[in-house]
């Protein structure tokens, strides 16, 4: 393969045109495949038609017609036969005019200008002209119960929410007609019944101390009813608070985080209870040592018997 021949086929060779005036890309591909087999001066290219099919992906008839077009365009010429294949010579002296590049640049500039014009028209359609805008005075749209902007007051009544434990102010929240129930679903007068999770108090993403987290009676009853009296609820709660206080964690729902902690603690306690105790390990080792001693005693007995038989 020659770099000079390949460069000529890709850049410098004239571009053949089809009957419709379009670039003959098929002939161009076959010419480049021929150049990969040519010498520095363009001679000695004799790949088979099958090889050209493999290189270009064209069928046999397409490759043969492309070769004829290249030959008619004076880009290649037959130069004998080698092993039943036509040997081709590339006319490296035939080059394309410099105007081809200038024409491509002009075409690219025209395309960019047209795209910019389409974008400008699209933007202009989305803009509403000033003549079609309707101006409405504020007095025409303000009712009697709506506060005007100069007063700085809100139409809805606001209240300042202050947490009882931290003393910090939350964002102003509009008063609702129906206040949420303090008791969790399924409870009545503090009774748990079939209650399956502690009450949820979703608030801001705050540390555990600022949130005023406390262990309530419904939460304690939930833990005991779910996991039994073996779970030390007070100890696990203290561990939960100390851990998140030391880590500086922020959560929006600390009772739910506490519930996850209790579930994990109960699971770990159950797994520890299922592990073999140290006594069972020692017992197993004792049995293994006893089996070893028995095997040693039997071996010694057989040895003494064999020695007695040999002496007699």
C-alpha positions in Angstrom: 0.0 0.0 0.0 1.2 3.5 -0.9 0.4 6.6 1.1 0.7 8.7 -1.9 -1.8 6.6 -3.9 -4.3 6.5 -1.1 -4.0 10.3 -0.5 -4.6 10.9 -4.2 -7.7 8.7 -4.2 -9.2 10.3 -1.2 -8.3 14.0 -1.7 -6.8 14.9 -5.1 -8.5 12.6 -7.6 -11.4 14.3 -9.5 -14.8 13.5 -8.2 -16.9 11.7 -10.8 -20.5 12.7 -11.2 -23.6 10.5 -11.8 -26.1 11.2 -14.5 -28.1 13.3 -12.1 -25.1 15.5 -11.3 -24.5 14.0 -7.8 -21.0 12.8 -6.6 -20.4 9.2 -7.7 -19.5 7.9 -4.2 -19.6 4.3 -5.4 -16.8 4.8 -7.9 -14.9 6.8 -5.2 -15.0 3.9 -2.8 -13.7 1.5 -5.5 -10.9 3.9 -6.4 -9.8 4.1 -2.8 -9.8 0.3 -2.5 -7.6 0.1 -5.7 -5.2 2.8 -4.3 -4.6 0.6 -1.2 -3.0 -2.0 -3.6 -1.0 0.4 -5.8 2.6 1.4 -5.7 4.0 4.8 -5.0 3.7 5.8 -8.7 0.1 4.4 -9.0 1.0 1.1 -10.8 0.7 -2.5 -9.7 -2.9 -2.5 -8.4 -4.4 -5.9 -9.3 -6.9 -6.8 -6.6 -9.6 -9.3 -7.7 -13.2 -8.3 -8.0 -13.9 -10.5 -5.0 -11.4 -8.5 -2.9 -12.9 -5.2 -4.0 -16.3 -6.6 -3.0 -15.0 -7.5 0.4 -13.3 -4.0 0.9 -16.3 -1.9 -0.3 -19.3 -4.0 0.5 -20.7 -3.6 -3.0 -21.9 -6.6 -5.1 -20.0 -7.9 -8.1 -22.0 -6.0 -10.8 -21.7 -2.7 -8.9 -17.9 -3.1 -8.6 -17.5 -3.9 -12.3 -19.6 -0.9 -13.4 -17.7 1.4 -11.1 -14.4 0.2 -12.6 -15.7 1.0 -16.1 -16.8 4.5 -15.0 -13.3 5.1 -13.5 -11.7 3.9 -16.7 -14.0 6.2 -18.8 -13.1 9.1 -16.5 -9.4 8.6 -17.2 -8.7 8.0 -13.5 -7.5 4.4 -14.0 -6.3 2.4 -17.0 -5.7 -1.3 -17.6 -2.0 -2.4 -17.5 -2.1 -6.1 -18.2 -3.1 -9.2 -16.3 -1.7 -10.9 -13.1 -3.0 -14.3 -12.1 -6.2 -13.8 -14.0 -6.9 -10.4 -12.5 -6.7 -7.0 -14.3 -3.7 -4.9 -13.3 -4.7 -1.2 -13.0 -2.6 1.9 -13.1 -3.8 5.0 -11.3 -3.4 8.3 -13.1 -1.9 10.3 -10.2 -1.3 13.3 -12.4 -5.0 13.9 -12.9 -6.1 16.2 -10.0 -9.4 17.8 -9.2 -9.8 21.6 -9.6 -9.3 23.9 -6.6 -12.8 25.3 -7.1 -14.3 22.1 -5.6 -13.3 23.2 -2.2 -14.5 26.8 -2.7 -17.9 25.5 -3.9 -18.2 23.3 -0.8 -17.4 26.2 1.5 -20.0 28.4 -0.3 -22.6 25.6 0.1 -21.8 25.3 3.8 -22.1 29.1 4.4 -25.4 29.1 2.6 -26.7 26.2 4.8 -25.7 28.0 8.0 -27.3 31.2 6.9 -30.6 29.4 6.1 -30.5 27.6 9.5 -30.0 30.9 11.3 -32.9 32.5 9.4 -35.2 29.6 10.3 -34.2 29.9 14.0 -34.9 33.7 13.9 -38.3 33.2 12.4 -39.1 30.5 14.9 -38.3 32.9 17.8 -40.2 35.7 16.3 -43.4 33.6 16.2 -43.1 32.9 19.9 -43.0 36.6 20.8 -46.3 38.4 21.3 -46.4 41.9 19.8 -47.2 44.8 22.0 -50.3 45.8 20.0 -52.0 42.4 20.9 -51.3 42.6 24.6 -54.3 43.5 26.8 -53.6 45.7 29.8 -55.9 45.2 32.8 -55.9 47.6 35.7 -55.5 46.1 39.2 -58.8 47.7 40.4 -60.7 45.6 37.9 -59.4 42.2 39.1 -59.0 42.8 42.9 -62.0 41.6 45.0 -62.9 43.0 48.4 -61.4 40.1 50.4 -58.0 40.1 48.6 -55.3 42.2 50.1 -53.5 44.8 47.8 -49.8 44.5 47.3 -48.9 47.8 49.1 -50.2 46.4 52.4 -47.8 43.5 52.4 -50.4 41.2 54.0 -51.4 37.8 52.7 -54.8 36.8 51.6 -54.7 33.6 53.7 -54.3 33.9 57.4 -50.8 32.8 58.6 -49.5 31.4 61.9 -46.0 31.2 63.3 -45.2 27.6 64.1 -42.8 27.3 67.0 -41.5 23.9 68.2 -42.1 23.3 71.9 -38.7 21.7 72.6 -36.3 23.7 70.5 -38.0 27.1 70.5 -37.1 27.6 66.9 -39.5 29.0 64.4 -40.6 27.0 61.4 -41.9 28.6 58.2 -45.2 30.3 58.3 -47.9 27.8 57.5 -51.4 28.6 56.4 -54.2 27.6 58.8 -56.1 24.6 57.5 -59.8 24.0 58.0 -59.2 20.4 59.3 -56.4 19.9 61.7 -54.5 16.5 61.4 -55.2 14.0 64.2 -52.7 13.7 67.0 -53.3 10.0 67.4 -52.0 7.6 64.7 -54.5 5.7 62.5 -56.2 2.9 64.2 -55.9 4.3 67.8 -58.5 5.7 70.1 -57.6 7.6 73.2 -54.0 6.5 73.1 -54.8 2.8 72.7 -52.5 1.0 70.1 -54.8 -1.9 69.1 -53.7 -3.0 65.6 -51.4 -0.1 65.1 -48.4 -1.2 62.9 -46.0 1.9 63.0 -45.3 4.9 65.2 -46.8 8.3 64.6 -45.2 10.1 61.7 -44.2 13.8 62.3 -42.8 15.0 59.0 -41.1 18.3 59.3 -38.0 20.1 58.1 -34.7 18.4 57.6 -33.3 19.0 61.1 -30.9 17.5 63.6 -32.4 15.2 66.2 -32.0 17.7 69.1 -33.6 20.5 67.1 -36.5 18.2 66.2 -37.2 17.5 69.9 -37.3 13.8 69.4 -38.8 11.9 72.4 -40.0 8.3 73.0 -43.7 8.4 73.3 -46.0 5.8 74.8 -47.5 4.7 71.4 -44.0 4.2 70.1 -43.0 2.1 73.1 -46.1 0.0 72.9 -45.5 -0.6 69.2 -42.0 -1.9 69.8 -43.1 -4.2 72.6 -46.1 -5.5 70.7 -44.0 -6.1 67.6 -40.8 -7.6 69.0 -41.7 -8.7 72.5 -40.3 -7.8 76.0 -36.8 -9.1 75.2 -36.1 -5.8 73.4 -34.7 -3.1 75.7 -36.6 -0.1 74.1 -35.0 2.5 76.4 -31.5 1.3 75.8 -32.0 1.1 72.0 -33.6 4.6 72.0 -30.6 6.0 73.9 -28.2 4.4 71.4 -30.3 5.8 68.5 -30.1 9.4 69.9 -26.4 9.2 70.7 -25.5 7.8 67.3 -27.3 10.4 65.3 -26.3 13.3 67.6 -22.6 12.3 67.2 -22.9 11.9 63.4 -24.8 15.2 63.1 -27.4 13.6 60.9 -30.4 15.6 59.5 -33.7 13.9 59.0 -37.2 15.0 58.2 -39.0 12.2 60.1 -37.2 11.1 63.2 -39.9 8.7 64.5 -39.6 6.7 61.2 -35.8 6.6 61.6 -36.3 5.4 65.1 -38.6 2.6 63.8 -35.9 1.5 61.3 -33.4 1.4 64.1 -35.6 -0.8 66.4 -36.2 -3.2 63.5 -32.5 -3.6 62.8 -31.7 -4.1 66.5 -34.4 -6.8 66.8 -33.0 -8.5 63.7 -29.4 -8.5 64.9 -30.6 -9.8 68.3 -32.4 -12.6 66.6 -29.3 -13.5 64.5 -27.1 -13.5 67.6 -29.4 -15.8 69.4 -29.2 -18.3 66.6 -25.4 -18.5 66.6 -23.8 -21.5 68.4 -22.7 -20.8 71.9 -19.2 -21.3 73.3 -20.3 -24.4 75.2 -21.4 -26.2 72.1 -18.1 -25.4 70.4 -16.2 -26.9 73.4 -18.5 -29.9 73.4 -17.8 -30.5 69.7 -14.0 -30.2 70.3 -14.3 -32.7 73.2 -16.0 -35.2 70.9 -13.4 -34.7 68.2 -10.6 -35.2 70.7 -12.3 -38.4 72.1 -12.6 -39.8 68.6 -8.8 -39.2 68.0 -7.9 -40.9 71.3 -10.1 -43.9 70.4 -8.3 -44.2 67.0 -4.9 -44.1 68.8 -5.9 -46.7 71.3 -7.1 -49.1 68.6 -3.9 -48.6 66.6 -1.7 -49.4 69.7 -3.8 -52.5 70.4 -3.3 -53.8 66.9 0.5 -53.1 67.1 0.9 -55.0 70.4 -1.1 -57.9 68.9 1.1 -58.1 65.8 4.3 -58.0 68.0 3.0 -60.8 70.1 2.2 -62.9 67.1 5.6 -62.3 65.6 7.4 -63.2 68.9 5.5 -66.5 69.2 
